[in-house]
């Protein structure tokens, strides 16, 4: 990656900001490959997504201040996080009684460890508003419910203005959550079927 940054004019002029659209595009191409079930395509698209990780790490490594980091730092941080958040696998003093009984218990333990790592004053802190709207709504509803502060989704208005339709869409996301349906995937599947 360092050689590409030195010897390729296009790659040399890229920044975190200029690459942001490619990161998102590559992530969507991975999703498309998953939907097709084509293993070769998935392998290729995962490589393209990994390139974005390497690219961003290479740009960060070029910094000359305390904010610099390398791809090795990224990998080390990820490894440490996985060890911390999976004590049922990596815990030094674990016993058979410590083992979660199912995937839901593992997820609950993950979230509990994560909560100790992050200082948040609101359950929705840390949710990027740049997420696709259905996913963002789903995450906001999930975090609010887990914090014991579910949102009041009673219809407030009637009509067809943007606010009313937004309220109804949020209500549909809540309905999907209650039914155990991923609203983003449900809409994607419906659009695909319609095409």
C-alpha positions in Angstrom: 0.0 0.0 0.0 2.9 2.4 0.8 4.3 1.8 -2.7 0.9 2.4 -4.3 0.6 5.7 -2.4 4.1 6.7 -3.6 3.9 5.6 -7.2 0.3 6.0 -8.3 -0.8 9.7 -8.6 -4.5 8.9 -8.0 -3.8 6.9 -4.9 -1.3 9.5 -3.7 -3.9 12.3 -3.7 -6.6 10.3 -1.8 -7.7 11.3 1.7 -9.9 9.6 4.3 -12.7 11.9 3.1 -12.2 11.3 -0.7 -12.2 7.5 0.0 -15.4 7.5 2.1 -17.7 6.9 -0.9 -15.6 4.0 -2.0 -15.7 2.4 1.4 -19.5 2.6 1.4 -19.7 1.4 -2.2 -17.5 -1.6 -1.5 -19.6 -2.5 1.6 -22.7 -2.5 -0.6 -21.0 -4.6 -3.2 -20.2 -7.2 -0.5 -23.9 -7.2 0.4 -24.8 -7.7 -3.2 -22.4 -10.7 -3.4 -23.9 -12.2 -0.3 -27.4 -11.9 -1.8 -26.3 -13.7 -5.0 -24.6 -16.6 -3.1 -21.7 -16.4 -5.5 -18.6 -17.4 -3.4 -16.1 -16.2 -6.0 -17.8 -12.8 -6.2 -18.0 -12.6 -2.4 -14.3 -13.3 -2.2 -13.5 -10.6 -4.7 -15.7 -8.0 -3.0 -14.4 -8.8 0.5 -10.9 -8.2 -1.0 -12.1 -4.8 -2.4 -13.5 -3.9 1.1 -10.3 -5.0 2.8 -8.4 -2.8 0.3 -10.3 0.2 1.8 -9.2 -0.8 5.3 -5.6 -1.0 4.2 -5.9 2.3 2.3 -7.2 4.2 5.3 -4.6 2.7 7.5 -1.9 3.7 5.1 -3.1 7.3 5.0 -3.2 7.3 8.8 0.4 5.8 9.0 1.7 8.8 7.0 0.8 11.2 9.7 3.6 12.7 11.7 1.7 13.3 15.0 0.2 11.3 17.8 -2.9 10.4 15.6 -0.8 8.2 13.3 -1.5 4.5 13.3 -0.8 1.5 11.1 -2.7 -1.6 9.8 -0.9 -3.5 12.6 -2.4 -1.2 15.2 -5.9 -1.7 13.6 -5.4 -5.5 13.8 -4.1 -5.3 17.4 -7.0 -3.2 18.5 -9.5 -5.5 16.9 -7.8 -8.6 18.5 -7.9 -6.9 22.0 -11.6 -6.0 21.5 -12.5 -9.5 20.5 -10.7 -11.0 23.5 -12.4 -8.4 25.9 -15.9 -8.9 24.5 -15.7 -12.7 24.4 -14.8 -13.7 27.9 -16.8 -16.9 27.4 -14.1 -17.9 24.9 -10.9 -16.1 26.0 -11.5 -15.6 29.7 -8.5 -16.9 31.8 -10.5 -17.9 34.8 -13.7 -19.1 33.2 -15.5 -22.3 34.2 -18.1 -24.4 32.5 -20.7 -22.5 34.5 -19.5 -19.2 32.8 -20.5 -20.4 29.3 -23.5 -18.6 27.8 -26.3 -20.9 27.0 -27.2 -19.5 23.6 -26.4 -16.8 21.0 -28.8 -14.3 22.7 -26.8 -14.6 26.0 -23.5 -14.1 24.1 -24.9 -11.0 22.5 -26.2 -9.7 25.9 -22.7 -10.3 27.4 -21.1 -8.5 24.4 -23.3 -5.5 24.9 -22.6 -5.5 28.7 -18.8 -5.4 28.1 -19.2 -2.8 25.4 -21.2 -0.6 27.8 -18.3 -0.6 30.3 -16.0 0.5 27.5 -18.1 3.4 26.2 -19.1 6.5 28.2 -22.6 7.2 27.0 -25.2 9.5 28.5 -27.9 8.5 26.1 -28.6 5.0 24.8 -28.4 6.2 21.2 -25.0 7.8 21.6 -22.5 6.4 19.1 -25.1 5.5 16.5 -24.0 7.2 13.2 -26.9 9.1 11.6 -25.3 8.3 8.3 -26.6 4.7 8.6 -29.4 3.9 6.1 -32.6 5.3 7.6 -34.3 1.9 8.2 -31.2 0.5 9.9 -30.7 3.7 12.0 -34.4 3.6 13.1 -34.0 -0.1 14.0 -30.8 0.6 16.1 -32.4 3.6 17.8 -35.5 1.5 18.7 -33.3 -1.4 19.9 -31.0 0.7 22.1 -33.9 2.7 23.5 -35.8 -0.6 24.4 -32.7 -2.1 26.0 -32.2 1.0 28.1 -35.8 0.7 29.3 -36.9 3.9 27.5 -38.8 2.8 24.5 -40.0 5.5 22.1 -43.6 6.5 22.1 -44.6 5.6 18.6 -48.3 6.4 18.8 -49.4 8.1 15.6 -49.3 11.8 16.2 -50.6 13.1 12.9 -52.6 12.1 9.9 -52.0 13.1 6.3 -49.4 12.6 3.7 -46.8 15.2 4.6 -43.1 14.1 5.2 -43.4 14.2 9.0 -46.5 12.0 9.0 -45.1 9.5 6.6 -41.8 9.5 8.6 -43.8 8.7 11.8 -45.6 5.8 10.0 -42.3 4.5 8.6 -40.8 4.5 12.1 -43.9 2.7 13.3 -43.4 0.0 10.6 -39.8 -0.4 11.8 -41.1 -0.9 15.3 -43.7 -3.4 14.0 -40.9 -5.3 12.2 -38.8 -5.4 15.3 -41.7 -6.8 17.3 -42.1 -9.5 14.7 -38.4 -10.3 14.6 -38.1 -9.1 11.0 -35.0 -7.1 9.8 -36.8 -4.1 8.2 -33.9 -3.2 5.9 -33.7 -6.8 4.5 -37.5 -7.0 4.3 -37.7 -3.9 2.2 -34.7 -5.0 0.1 -36.4 -8.3 -0.6 -39.7 -6.7 -1.4 -38.0 -4.3 -3.9 -36.1 -7.2 -5.5 -39.3 -9.2 -5.8 -41.1 -6.2 -7.4 -38.3 -5.8 -10.0 
